[in-house]
Amino acid sequence: MAVLDRAELEASPLADLHAIAREMGIDGYRLLPREELITAILAGGAVTARDLRERAAAVRDDDLEPLATTKPRRRASRSRTQERRREQKSQEQPSREGGLKGGEVVEGKLTVRQKGGGELQVERDGRTYKVLIAPSQIKRFELKDGDLVAGPIRRRKGAGFALVRVERINGTAAEEAVAPPPRKAKGPSFPERLLALPGGDPLLAEAEALAPLGFGSRALVVGPTRSGKSDLLQRIAKALAAAKEPKPIVVLAGVRPEELAGWQKLGVELAAQLTLAATEKERLAALQSALSTAEGRQRKGEHVAVLIDTLDGLAPEQCRQILAKARNEPGKSSLTVIATAAAPFGGETTVIALQGDLDRPQLDPRQSGTLKVELLVGEQRAGEIARERQRRLRRRGSLLSRLFGR
């Protein structure tokens, strides 16, 4: 056989190298990378794939001596079988980081991150370890800062640990902590408990005189543009913040950018701050998220009020679905929804209508009112509200007659 030259072999196609190796009787030549195959051919078939595997298994990688002057090239990629075996082995032998190990159950205090997700502060052996928790778990179990959360952990691909699932919250089984209380066969009823608005605001006093609100009201503040709808809703939010209950949640879903600062000064919970530049999809997503949070609190027995500014720009059926979330469960809990809009959509229990083209917000006695108001204030007070409405309508009619000679 002619003397083979390395440069000549390196320039040859792989098929030719396989043919030469087959003629030389090199065992397992198809398993060899190109450089190792050339080395085996130059060695006259003395080095085979089996030799290479046995030699690699016998010594450490950094102790291997090169078979020729050229350094062998590593395999481009590992097989999926090798990766699966390695993952299985790592699962069978849990990884440790300090005092933690994969698979064990830990408990720690939760710190919620602003951008979603959070981490548990786990105390172990005088040290504090951080265990990540997914945003989906925080949302599902309605977790908040300071909650004691327990569950098994797993090793992350990079470093550290992550919570596999939530098993206990503040010492209670996770499913029990978020399970809704058992409901009676009786469904929601009309509001029966008056929602007082403290603070001595004259405009709120006027609203209470004509269209009082109740725990579980489905209320709309309506009126033309610049009639003061947002201003009245801010006053309601300020009054609710001063009261013990219900707890207000404000959703700004299409306000003027200049109005954001006024809302932020109130110190109430702002679930969303979307201006009129927001898309319909963004507004609906913010509303659904806030209402979902409110419903979760209501199921736990709390009294919650969701204030929305505004529903204008959404489809009527979407607005009715949002308003339908309001409910009163006597003696248990309630969810009150108060929103602003240009006009009623139908299905409201309370409408506070504002007149337009006035220097200050003023109620329209003809359009403002509350269904079943006697359940809130009693029969005697309901009669007084009806007489007050008639008195204001007569005074309004008399004023129009004097102005326009009608």
Buried (B, 14 or more C-beta within 10 A) or exposed (E): EEEBEBEEBEEBEEEEBBEBBEEBEBBBBEEBBBBBBBBBBBBEBEBBBEBBEEEEEEEEEEEEEEBBEBEBEEEEEEEEEEEEEEEEEEEEEBBEBEBBBBEEEBBBBBBBEEEEBBBBEBEEEEEEBEBBBBEEBBBEBBBEEEBBBBBBBBBBEEEBBBBBEBBBBEEEEBEEBBEEEEEEEEEBEBBBBBBEBEBEBEBBEBBBBBBBBBBBBBBBBBBEEEBBBBBBBBBBBBBBBEBEBBBBBBBBBBBEEEBBEEBEEBEBBBBBBBBBEBEEEBBBBBBBBBBEBBBBBBBBEBBBBBBBBBBBBBEEEBBBBBBEBBBBBBEBBBBBBBBBBBBBBEEBBBBBBBBEEEEEBBBBBEBBBBBEBBBBBEEEBBEEBEEBBEEBEEEBEEEEEEEEEE
